[in-house]
């Protein structure tokens, strides 16, 4: 279902965004993140039982802005929270085919706060947070968060030689000498190995915090359910990867990376 309406003479907003349109906007935005893609939103919808409320803003000069949005499927519209993105699913905010002016941020703000919901939660790309901040309407509640940004400019050789710590480079070379095997993909073998290591890590973390083991596992699973990780990998394979390092046939380390 596609719903289109005019916000003012300069812009119209629609839902039910065509996949090609969304992909084109993401491709045109140099700051776009995996969590702002339609594949990632689709994974969140399929895994968490959500509904896709994403909005496409088309301005009179032809430029387009996509704001990924999801909401609970089980609550009536007036009682739900609309999020970009929901807790545990990374950053949202907007992606745009062209640079977005403060005026257009305000237009988008006005539309979002008019949606039928008890709360609209925006966790924007850290690189655009200042624009959301300075255009926010009066009454918006701001919560400070910390984000870590790694500069990948210059390509692999530059990042490897100038930004990766010597001890990390040394450990990689040591692993190569000792025949550490690295596999990539959402195979059953990799997922089960990652689950085993995650449970072991949670047990260590709860011990460091002097928590009962079962309580620590419960709290960690409630915060970051393992099924969410599996959902990311199964439903968004184009923008997520699972890497597992093996030593002598046993899993030694694993990481989920959004691409």
DOLUM-614052 format. One line per field, with one value per residue: chain; residue in three letters; x, y, z of N, C-alpha, C in turn; residue number from 1. Coordinates in Angstrom, 1 decimal. Layout:
DOLUM-614052
chain	c(A:...)
res	c(ala:...)
n_u	c(X:...)
n_v	c(Y:...)
n_w	c(Z:...)
ca_u	c(X:...)
ca_v	c(Y:...)
ca_w	c(Z:...)
c_u	c(X:...)
c_v	c(Y:...)
c_w	c(Z:...)
n	c(NUM:...)
This chain:
DOLUM-614052
chain	c(A:A:A:A:A:A:A:A:A:A:A:A:A:A:A:A:A:A:A:A:A:A:A:A:A:A:A:A:A:A:A:A:A:A:A:A:A:A:A:A:A:A:A:A:A:A:A:A:A:A:A:A:A:A:A:A:A:A:A:A:A:A:A:A:A:A:A:A:A:A:A:A:A:A:A:A:A:A:A:A:A:A:A:A:A:A:A:A:A:A:A:A:A:A:A:A:A:A:A:A:A:A:A:A:A:A:A:A:A:A:A:A:A:A:A:A:A:A:A:A:A:A:A:A:A:A:A:A:A:A:A:A:A:A:A:A:A:A:A:A:A:A:A:A:A:A:A:A:A:A:A:A:A:A:A:A:A:A:A:A:A:A:A:A:A:A:A:A:A:A:A:A:A:A:A:A:A:A:A:A:A:A:A:A:A:A:A:A:A:A:A:A:A:A:A:A:A:A:A:A:A:A:A:A:A:A:A:A:A:A:A:A:A:A:A:A:A:A:A:A:A:A:A:A:A:A:A:A:A:A:A:A:A:A:A:A:A:A:A:A:A:A:A:A:A:A:A:A:A:A:A:A:A:A:A:A:A:A:A)
res	c(unk:unk:unk:unk:unk:unk:unk:unk:unk:unk:unk:unk:unk:unk:unk:unk:unk:unk:unk:unk:unk:unk:unk:unk:unk:unk:unk:unk:unk:unk:unk:unk:unk:unk:unk:unk:unk:unk:unk:unk:unk:unk:unk:unk:unk:unk:unk:unk:unk:unk:unk:unk:unk:unk:unk:unk:unk:unk:unk:unk:unk:unk:unk:unk:unk:unk:unk:unk:unk:unk:unk:unk:unk:unk:unk:unk:unk:unk:unk:unk:unk:unk:unk:unk:unk:unk:unk:unk:unk:unk:unk:unk:unk:unk:unk:unk:unk:unk:unk:unk:unk:unk:unk:unk:unk:unk:unk:unk:unk:unk:unk:unk:unk:unk:unk:unk:unk:unk:unk:unk:unk:unk:unk:unk:unk:unk:unk:unk:unk:unk:unk:unk:unk:unk:unk:unk:unk:unk:unk:unk:unk:unk:unk:unk:unk:unk:unk:unk:unk:unk:unk:unk:unk:unk:unk:unk:unk:unk:unk:unk:unk:unk:unk:unk:unk:unk:unk:unk:unk:unk:unk:unk:unk:unk:unk:unk:unk:unk:unk:unk:unk:unk:unk:unk:unk:unk:unk:unk:unk:unk:unk:unk:unk:unk:unk:unk:unk:unk:unk:unk:unk:unk:unk:unk:unk:unk:unk:unk:unk:unk:unk:unk:unk:unk:unk:unk:unk:unk:unk:unk:unk:unk:unk:unk:unk:unk:unk:unk:unk:unk:unk:unk:unk:unk:unk:unk:unk:unk:unk:unk:unk:unk:unk:unk:unk:unk:unk:unk:unk:unk:unk:unk:unk:unk:unk:unk:unk:unk:unk)
n_u	c(0.8:0.6:0.8:0.3:0.8:0.6:2.8:3.5:3.8:6.3:7.0:6.2:5.0:5.4:4.5:5.2:7.6:9.1:11.5:13.6:13.8:14.4:16.9:18.4:18.5:20.0:22.4:23.2:23.9:26.6:27.1:25.4:24.3:24.5:22.3:20.3:19.3:16.9:17.0:17.9:15.9:13.9:14.8:14.6:11.8:10.9:12.1:11.4:8.7:7.5:6.1:6.7:7.1:8.3:9.2:9.1:10.3:9.7:11.0:10.4:12.4:13.2:14.9:15.3:14.4:14.8:13.4:13.9:11.6:10.0:7.4:5.5:3.6:1.6:0.4:-2.2:-2.3:-2.3:-1.1:1.5:5.1:7.1:10.0:13.3:16.2:14.7:15.4:18.5:18.9:20.7:21.6:19.4:17.5:17.9:18.4:19.7:19.3:20.5:22.4:20.9:19.0:18.6:16.0:14.6:15.1:13.5:11.0:10.7:10.9:8.5:6.6:7.2:6.6:3.9:2.8:0.6:1.2:2.5:5.1:7.9:10.9:14.1:17.2:19.8:22.1:25.4:27.0:25.3:24.0:24.2:22.7:20.0:19.8:20.0:17.8:15.6:12.3:10.8:10.4:11.2:12.8:16.1:18.6:21.8:24.2:27.0:29.1:31.3:33.6:35.3:37.8:37.9:39.0:41.3:41.7:42.4:45.2:46.2:44.6:45.4:48.2:48.4:46.4:45.6:46.5:49.9:50.1:47.8:48.2:50.4:49.2:47.5:49.3:50.6:48.5:48.1:50.5:50.1:48.2:45.4:42.1:39.7:36.3:33.5:30.1:26.6:26.3:25.0:26.9:28.7:26.9:26.1:28.6:29.2:27.1:27.8:30.2:29.3:27.6:29.5:31.0:29.1:28.8:31.4:31.3:29.2:30.3:32.4:30.9:29.9:27.5:24.8:25.2:23.0:21.2:22.8:23.0:20.3:19.7:21.4:20.5:17.9:18.5:20.0:18.8:19.7:18.3:17.8:20.3:20.6:18.4:19.3:21.4:20.2:18.1:19.1:21.4:22.9:23.9:25.1:27.5:28.8:31.7:34.0:36.7:38.8:40.6:42.6:40.3:38.4:36.1:37.4:37.1:34.6:32.7:30.1:29.4:28.2:27.7)
n_v	c(-1.2:2.2:5.4:8.7:12.1:15.7:17.8:20.5:23.1:22.5:19.8:16.4:13.5:10.0:6.6:3.0:2.5:2.1:-0.5:0.0:2.8:3.4:2.1:3.6:6.1:5.6:4.8:7.2:8.7:9.6:9.2:7.2:4.4:0.8:0.2:1.8:0.9:-0.7:-3.5:-3.9:-2.8:-4.5:-6.9:-6.2:-5.9:-8.5:-10.0:-8.9:-8.6:-6.3:-3.4:-1.8:1.6:3.4:6.5:8.5:11.4:13.7:16.3:19.5:20.0:17.6:16.1:13.5:12.1:9.6:8.3:5.7:3.9:2.1:0.3:-1.1:-4.0:-5.0:-3.1:-0.5:2.3:4.8:4.2:3.4:3.2:4.9:4.2:5.1:4.0:1.0:-0.1:-1.6:-2.0:-0.4:2.7:5.3:7.8:10.0:9.3:10.7:11.9:14.2:17.0:18.0:20.7:23.0:23.9:21.8:19.8:20.7:20.6:17.8:17.1:18.3:16.7:14.2:14.4:14.7:12.3:9.5:8.5:7.6:8.2:9.3:8.0:8.9:7.9:9.2:8.9:9.4:11.2:13.1:14.1:16.7:18.3:17.4:18.1:20.9:21.7:20.8:20.8:22.8:21.2:18.7:15.8:15.3:12.9:12.1:10.3:8.0:7.6:5.6:6.3:5.1:6.1:5.3:6.3:6.4:3.8:0.2:-0.3:2.1:2.3:0.0:0.3:2.8:3.3:1.0:-0.5:-1.4:-3.8:-5.1:-5.6:-7.3:-9.5:-10.4:-11.3:-13.3:-15.1:-15.9:-17.3:-19.5:-20.9:-20.2:-20.4:-18.6:-18.1:-17.0:-16.1:-17.0:-19.7:-22.7:-23.9:-21.7:-19.9:-21.4:-21.7:-19.0:-18.5:-20.1:-19.0:-16.4:-16.9:-17.8:-15.5:-13.8:-15.0:-14.5:-11.8:-11.3:-12.4:-10.6:-8.5:-9.3:-10.7:-13.1:-16.0:-17.0:-14.8:-12.9:-13.9:-13.9:-11.2:-10.1:-11.5:-10.4:-7.8:-7.9:-10.0:-13.3:-14.2:-11.9:-11.3:-13.5:-13.0:-10.6:-11.6:-13.6:-12.4:-10.0:-10.4:-9.1:-6.9:-7.5:-9.5:-12.5:-13.4:-15.9:-17.0:-19.8:-22.2:-25.0:-26.4:-25.5:-22.9:-19.6:-16.9:-14.4:-12.2:-9.9:-8.0:-5.1:-4.0)
n_w	c(0.0:-0.9:0.3:-0.3:0.4:0.4:2.0:2.0:-0.5:-1.4:-1.0:-1.0:0.8:1.1:1.8:1.8:0.2:-2.9:-3.7:-5.4:-5.5:-2.8:-2.6:-4.5:-3.3:-0.9:-2.1:-3.2:-1.0:0.7:3.4:4.2:6.2:7.0:8.6:7.7:5.4:3.2:3.4:6.0:7.6:6.8:7.9:10.7:10.8:10.2:12.2:14.7:14.8:13.8:12.1:9.0:8.7:7.1:5.5:2.6:1.4:-1.1:-2.8:-4.5:-6.3:-7.1:-5.5:-3.0:0.2:2.5:5.4:7.5:9.3:12.0:13.7:16.5:15.7:17.2:18.8:19.0:16.8:18.1:20.5:20.2:19.8:17.5:15.7:14.7:14.6:16.0:19.4:19.8:17.1:15.7:14.1:12.8:11.5:8.7:5.1:2.1:-1.3:-2.0:-0.4:2.7:3.7:6.5:6.6:5.4:7.1:9.2:8.1:7.9:10.6:11.5:10.2:11.3:14.1:13.9:13.6:14.4:17.4:20.6:21.1:19.2:18.3:17.6:16.5:15.2:12.5:13.7:12.3:11.3:13.4:14.5:12.8:13.2:15.9:16.0:14.6:15.9:17.2:19.8:22.9:22.3:23.6:24.5:24.5:25.5:23.7:23.1:20.3:18.3:15.8:13.0:10.9:7.6:5.3:2.5:2.1:2.4:2.9:3.9:6.3:7.6:8.0:9.3:11.2:12.6:15.6:16.4:18.0:17.4:14.6:14.9:16.2:14.3:12.3:13.8:14.1:11.4:11.1:12.7:11.5:11.9:11.1:9.2:8.8:6.9:6.9:7.2:8.1:9.6:11.2:11.8:13.1:15.3:16.6:17.2:18.9:21.1:21.9:22.6:24.8:26.6:26.8:28.0:30.4:31.6:31.7:33.5:35.8:36.3:37.1:39.4:39.4:39.7:37.8:36.1:36.2:35.0:32.4:31.6:31.7:29.8:27.5:27.4:26.8:24.4:22.3:21.1:18.9:17.5:16.4:14.7:13.1:11.8:10.2:8.7:7.3:6.3:4.5:2.6:3.8:6.2:8.0:9.3:11.0:11.9:13.8:13.8:15.7:15.6:15.0:16.8:17.8:18.2:18.2:17.3:15.2:14.4:11.6:10.2:6.9)
ca_u	c(0.0:1.3:0.0:1.0:0.1:1.3:3.1:3.4:4.0:7.7:7.4:5.2:5.5:4.7:4.9:5.3:8.6:9.6:12.8:14.6:13.9:15.2:18.3:19.0:18.8:21.1:23.6:23.6:24.2:27.9:27.1:24.4:24.7:23.7:21.0:19.3:18.9:15.6:17.2:18.1:14.6:13.1:15.2:13.9:10.3:10.7:12.6:10.8:7.2:7.2:5.6:7.5:6.4:9.3:8.7:9.8:10.0:10.1:10.9:10.0:13.6:13.5:15.7:14.5:14.9:14.1:13.5:13.5:10.8:9.3:6.6:5.0:2.5:0.6:-0.3:-2.9:-1.4:-2.2:-0.4:2.7:6.3:7.7:11.4:14.3:15.7:14.3:16.5:19.3:19.0:21.6:21.2:18.4:17.6:17.6:19.4:19.2:20.0:21.3:22.5:19.6:19.1:18.0:14.6:14.0:15.1:12.4:9.8:10.7:10.6:7.1:5.9:7.4:5.9:2.5:2.4:-0.2:2.0:2.8:6.5:8.7:12.2:15.1:18.6:20.3:23.5:26.2:27.6:24.2:23.2:24.1:21.6:18.8:19.9:19.8:16.5:14.6:11.3:10.7:9.7:11.8:13.7:17.4:19.4:23.2:24.8:28.4:29.3:32.7:33.7:36.6:38.0:38.4:39.5:42.6:41.7:42.9:46.7:46.4:44.0:46.2:49.5:48.5:45.4:45.5:47.6:50.9:49.9:46.8:48.8:51.2:48.4:47.0:50.4:50.8:47.4:48.4:51.6:49.6:47.1:44.1:41.1:38.6:35.2:32.5:28.8:25.6:26.0:24.6:28.2:29.2:26.0:26.2:29.9:29.1:26.2:28.5:31.2:28.5:27.1:30.7:31.4:28.2:29.1:32.5:30.9:28.4:31.2:33.1:30.0:29.5:26.1:24.6:25.4:21.8:20.7:23.6:22.6:18.9:19.8:22.1:19.6:16.8:19.0:20.4:18.4:20.4:17.5:18.0:21.5:20.3:17.6:20.1:22.2:19.3:17.2:19.8:22.7:23.6:24.5:25.6:28.4:29.3:33.1:34.4:38.0:38.9:42.0:42.6:38.9:37.5:35.9:38.2:36.6:33.6:32.2:29.1:29.8:27.3:28.5)
ca_v	c(0.0:3.4:6.5:9.9:13.3:16.9:18.5:21.9:23.2:22.1:18.4:15.4:12.4:8.8:5.3:1.9:3.0:1.1:-0.9:0.7:4.2:3.4:1.7:4.7:7.2:5.1:4.8:8.6:9.3:9.2:8.9:6.1:3.3:-0.4:0.2:2.7:0.3:-1.4:-4.8:-3.9:-2.6:-5.7:-7.8:-5.8:-6.2:-10.0:-10.6:-8.4:-8.5:-4.9:-2.9:-0.8:2.8:4.3:7.6:9.1:12.8:14.1:17.7:20.0:20.0:16.2:15.4:12.6:11.8:8.4:8.1:4.4:3.9:0.9:0.4:-2.4:-4.4:-5.4:-2.0:0.4:3.4:5.9:3.8:2.8:4.0:4.8:4.4:5.1:2.7:0.5:-0.4:-2.8:-2.2:0.6:4.1:5.6:9.1:10.0:9.3:11.7:11.9:15.5:17.5:18.4:22.0:23.1:24.0:20.5:19.0:21.2:20.0:16.4:17.1:18.6:15.5:13.0:14.7:14.7:10.9:9.0:7.6:8.2:8.7:9.1:7.9:9.1:7.7:9.5:8.7:10.4:12.3:14.1:14.4:18.1:18.9:17.1:18.8:22.4:22.0:20.1:21.6:22.9:20.1:17.4:15.4:14.9:12.0:12.1:8.9:8.0:6.7:5.5:6.4:4.8:6.7:4.3:6.9:6.0:2.4:-0.8:-0.2:3.2:2.0:-1.1:0.8:4.0:3.4:-0.2:-0.5:-2.4:-5.0:-5.8:-6.2:-8.4:-10.6:-11.0:-12.1:-14.5:-16.0:-16.4:-18.3:-20.6:-21.6:-19.8:-20.4:-17.6:-18.4:-15.9:-16.5:-17.4:-21.1:-23.3:-24.1:-20.4:-19.4:-22.2:-21.4:-17.7:-18.6:-20.7:-18.0:-15.3:-17.4:-17.8:-14.1:-13.2:-15.6:-13.8:-10.4:-11.3:-12.7:-9.4:-7.5:-10.0:-11.1:-14.5:-16.4:-17.1:-13.5:-12.2:-14.4:-13.4:-9.7:-9.9:-11.9:-9.5:-6.6:-8.3:-11.4:-13.9:-14.3:-10.7:-11.4:-14.4:-12.3:-9.7:-12.4:-14.4:-11.5:-8.9:-11.0:-8.1:-5.8:-8.0:-10.6:-13.1:-13.9:-16.7:-17.5:-21.2:-22.7:-26.4:-26.9:-24.9:-21.5:-18.8:-15.5:-14.1:-10.8:-9.6:-6.7:-4.5:-3.5)
ca_w	c(0.0:-1.0:0.7:-0.7:0.7:0.3:3.3:1.6:-1.9:-1.8:-0.7:-0.7:1.6:0.8:2.4:0.8:-0.7:-3.9:-3.3:-6.3:-5.0:-1.5:-2.9:-5.2:-2.3:-0.1:-3.0:-3.4:0.2:1.1:4.9:4.5:7.0:6.7:9.4:7.1:4.2:3.3:3.8:7.5:8.1:6.5:8.9:11.9:10.8:10.2:13.4:15.9:14.7:13.6:10.8:8.3:8.5:6.5:4.8:1.5:1.1:-2.5:-2.9:-5.8:-7.2:-7.5:-4.5:-2.2:1.5:3.1:6.9:7.9:10.5:12.3:14.9:16.9:15.0:18.1:19.5:18.2:16.3:19.1:21.7:19.8:19.6:16.2:15.9:13.6:14.5:17.3:20.3:19.4:15.6:15.2:13.8:11.8:10.9:7.2:4.0:1.1:-2.6:-2.0:1.0:3.3:4.4:7.8:6.4:5.1:8.4:10.0:7.4:8.3:12.0:11.6:9.8:12.2:15.3:13.7:13.4:15.5:18.2:21.9:21.1:18.1:18.8:16.5:16.8:13.9:12.2:14.4:11.4:11.0:14.6:14.8:12.1:13.9:17.1:15.8:14.0:16.7:17.7:21.3:23.6:22.0:24.7:24.0:25.4:24.9:23.5:22.5:19.1:17.9:14.4:12.5:9.6:6.6:4.1:2.1:1.7:3.4:3.2:4.8:7.6:8.2:8.4:10.1:12.2:13.4:16.5:16.1:18.7:16.6:13.4:15.3:16.5:13.0:11.7:14.6:13.7:10.1:11.2:13.4:10.8:12.3:10.0:9.4:7.9:6.8:6.4:8.2:8.1:10.9:12.0:12.2:14.0:16.6:17.2:17.7:20.1:22.2:22.4:23.2:26.1:27.4:27.1:28.9:31.7:32.1:32.0:34.7:36.9:36.6:37.7:40.6:39.2:39.6:36.4:35.4:36.1:34.0:31.1:31.4:31.5:28.5:26.4:27.3:26.1:23.0:22.1:20.1:17.7:16.8:15.6:13.7:12.1:11.0:9.3:7.8:6.5:5.6:4.1:1.7:4.6:7.4:7.9:10.5:10.8:13.0:13.7:14.4:15.9:15.8:14.9:17.8:17.6:19.1:18.2:16.3:15.2:13.4:11.0:9.2:5.8)
c_u	c(0.9:0.4:0.8:0.2:1.1:1.5:3.0:3.7:5.4:7.9:6.1:5.8:4.7:5.3:4.9:6.3:9.1:11.1:13.9:14.8:14.7:16.6:19.0:19.4:19.9:22.4:24.1:24.1:25.6:28.0:26.1:25.1:23.9:22.3:20.0:18.9:17.5:15.8:17.3:16.7:13.7:13.5:14.6:12.5:10.1:11.1:11.8:9.3:6.8:6.5:6.4:6.7:7.3:8.6:9.6:9.4:10.6:9.9:10.8:11.2:14.0:14.3:14.7:15.2:14.1:14.4:13.0:12.7:10.1:8.5:6.0:3.7:1.3:-0.1:-1.1:-2.0:-1.2:-1.4:1.0:3.9:6.8:9.1:12.2:15.7:15.3:15.6:17.2:19.5:19.9:21.0:20.2:18.6:17.3:18.7:18.8:20.0:20.8:21.5:21.2:19.8:18.4:16.4:13.9:14.1:13.8:11.1:9.6:10.3:9.1:6.2:6.0:6.6:4.4:2.0:1.6:0.6:2.2:4.2:7.1:10.2:13.2:16.5:19.4:21.7:24.4:26.7:26.6:23.5:23.1:23.0:20.2:18.7:19.5:18.4:15.3:13.6:11.4:9.9:10.3:12.8:14.9:18.1:20.8:23.6:26.2:28.5:30.8:32.8:35.1:36.7:38.6:38.9:40.9:42.7:42.4:44.4:46.9:45.8:44.9:47.5:49.5:47.5:45.1:46.7:48.6:50.7:48.8:47.3:49.7:50.4:47.8:48.1:50.7:49.7:47.6:49.5:51.1:48.4:45.7:43.2:40.0:37.5:34.2:31.2:27.9:25.2:25.6:25.8:28.7:28.2:26.0:27.5:29.8:28.2:27.0:29.5:30.4:28.1:28.3:31.1:30.4:28.4:30.3:32.1:30.1:29.3:32.0:32.2:29.4:28.0:25.9:24.6:24.1:21.1:21.5:23.2:21.2:19.0:20.4:21.2:18.4:17.2:19.3:20.1:19.3:19.7:17.6:19.2:21.3:19.4:18.3:20.8:21.3:18.5:17.9:21.2:23.5:24.4:25.0:26.4:28.7:30.7:33.4:35.8:38.1:40.4:41.9:41.1:37.9:37.3:36.7:37.7:35.5:33.2:31.1:29.3:28.7:28.1:27.8)
c_v	c(1.2:4.6:7.8:11.1:14.5:17.5:20.0:21.9:22.7:20.6:17.6:14.2:11.1:7.6:4.2:2.2:1.8:0.8:-0.2:2.1:4.3:3.1:2.9:5.8:6.8:5.2:6.2:9.3:8.8:8.7:7.8:5.0:2.0:-0.4:1.1:2.1:-0.5:-2.9:-4.9:-3.7:-3.8:-6.8:-7.5:-6.2:-7.7:-10.6:-10.2:-8.3:-7.1:-4.6:-1.8:0.5:3.9:5.3:8.2:10.5:13.2:15.6:18.2:20.0:18.6:15.4:14.6:12.3:10.6:8.4:6.7:4.5:2.5:1.1:-1.0:-2.7:-4.7:-4.3:-1.1:1.7:4.5:5.5:3.3:3.8:3.8:5.1:4.3:5.1:2.2:0.1:-1.7:-3.0:-1.1:2.0:4.2:7.0:9.1:9.7:10.1:11.6:13.2:16.0:18.1:19.7:22.0:23.2:22.7:19.6:19.4:20.6:18.5:16.2:17.3:17.4:14.4:13.2:14.7:13.3:10.4:8.0:8.3:8.8:8.4:9.1:8.0:8.9:7.9:9.0:9.8:11.5:13.3:14.5:15.9:18.8:18.6:17.9:20.3:22.7:21.4:21.1:21.7:21.7:18.7:17.0:14.8:14.0:11.8:10.6:9.1:7.1:6.7:5.4:6.1:5.3:5.7:4.9:6.5:4.6:1.5:-0.5:1.0:2.9:1.0:-0.5:1.9:4.1:2.2:-0.3:-1.6:-3.8:-5.8:-6.4:-7.4:-9.7:-11.3:-11.8:-13.4:-15.6:-16.6:-17.5:-19.6:-21.2:-21.4:-19.7:-19.4:-18.0:-17.2:-16.5:-16.9:-18.9:-21.6:-23.4:-22.8:-19.8:-20.1:-21.9:-20.0:-17.7:-19.1:-19.7:-16.8:-15.7:-17.4:-16.4:-13.5:-13.7:-14.8:-12.4:-10.3:-11.6:-11.4:-8.4:-8.2:-10.3:-12.6:-14.9:-16.4:-15.7:-12.7:-12.6:-13.9:-11.9:-9.4:-10.3:-11.0:-8.2:-6.8:-9.7:-12.0:-14.0:-13.0:-10.7:-12.4:-13.8:-11.3:-10.5:-13.1:-13.5:-10.3:-9.4:-10.0:-7.1:-6.2:-9.3:-11.2:-13.8:-14.7:-17.2:-18.9:-21.5:-24.1:-27.0:-26.4:-23.5:-20.7:-17.4:-15.4:-12.7:-10.7:-8.2:-6.3:-3.8:-2.4)
c_w	c(0.0:-0.6:0.4:-0.2:0.6:1.7:3.1:0.1:-2.4:-1.7:-0.6:0.0:1.2:1.6:1.4:-0.3:-1.6:-3.6:-4.1:-5.9:-3.7:-1.8:-3.6:-4.2:-1.4:-0.9:-3.2:-2.2:0.7:2.6:5.2:5.3:6.7:7.4:8.8:5.7:4.3:3.7:5.4:8.1:7.9:7.6:10.3:11.9:10.9:11.5:14.7:15.9:14.6:12.3:10.3:8.1:7.8:5.6:3.8:1.3:-0.3:-2.6:-4.3:-6.8:-7.5:-6.5:-3.5:-0.9:2.0:4.6:7.2:9.3:10.7:13.6:15.3:16.1:15.9:18.9:18.5:17.9:17.4:20.3:21.4:19.8:18.2:16.3:14.7:14.2:15.9:18.1:19.8:17.9:15.0:14.9:12.7:11.3:9.4:6.3:2.9:-0.2:-2.8:-0.6:1.5:4.1:5.7:7.6:6.1:6.3:9.2:9.4:7.9:9.7:12.2:11.2:10.8:13.5:15.2:13.6:14.6:16.3:19.6:21.9:19.7:18.5:17.6:17.1:15.6:13.8:12.9:13.6:11.0:12.2:14.9:14.0:12.7:15.2:16.9:15.2:14.8:17.2:19.3:21.8:23.3:23.1:24.1:25.0:24.7:24.8:22.9:21.4:18.8:16.4:13.9:11.1:8.6:5.3:3.8:1.7:2.7:3.8:4.2:6.2:8.3:8.8:9.4:11.2:13.0:14.3:16.2:16.8:18.0:15.3:13.8:15.6:15.3:12.3:12.5:14.3:12.4:10.2:11.9:12.8:11.4:11.0:10.2:8.3:8.0:6.3:7.6:8.2:9.5:11.8:12.6:13.3:15.4:17.3:17.8:18.9:21.3:22.8:23.1:24.6:27.0:27.8:28.1:30.3:32.4:32.5:33.3:35.9:37.3:37.3:39.0:40.6:39.3:38.1:35.6:35.2:35.0:32.6:30.7:31.0:30.1:27.3:26.3:26.6:24.7:22.7:21.0:18.8:16.9:15.9:14.5:12.6:11.2:9.9:8.3:6.8:5.9:5.3:3.3:2.6:5.9:7.2:9.2:10.2:12.1:12.7:14.4:14.6:16.4:15.9:15.9:17.6:18.6:19.2:17.1:16.3:14.1:12.9:10.0:8.1:5.0)
n	c(1:2:3:4:5:6:7:8:9:10:11:12:13:14:15:16:17:18:19:20:21:22:23:24:25:26:27:28:29:30:31:32:33:34:35:36:37:38:39:40:41:42:43:44:45:46:47:48:49:50:51:52:53:54:55:56:57:58:59:60:61:62:63:64:65:66:67:68:69:70:71:72:73:74:75:76:77:78:79:80:81:82:83:84:85:86:87:88:89:90:91:92:93:94:95:96:97:98:99:100:101:102:103:104:105:106:107:108:109:110:111:112:113:114:115:116:117:118:119:120:121:122:123:124:125:126:127:128:129:130:131:132:133:134:135:136:137:138:139:140:141:142:143:144:145:146:147:148:149:150:151:152:153:154:155:156:157:158:159:160:161:162:163:164:165:166:167:168:169:170:171:172:173:174:175:176:177:178:179:180:181:182:183:184:185:186:187:188:189:190:191:192:193:194:195:196:197:198:199:200:201:202:203:204:205:206:207:208:209:210:211:212:213:214:215:216:217:218:219:220:221:222:223:224:225:226:227:228:229:230:231:232:233:234:235:236:237:238:239:240:241:242:243:244:245:246:247:248:249:250:251:252:253:254:255:256:257:258:259)
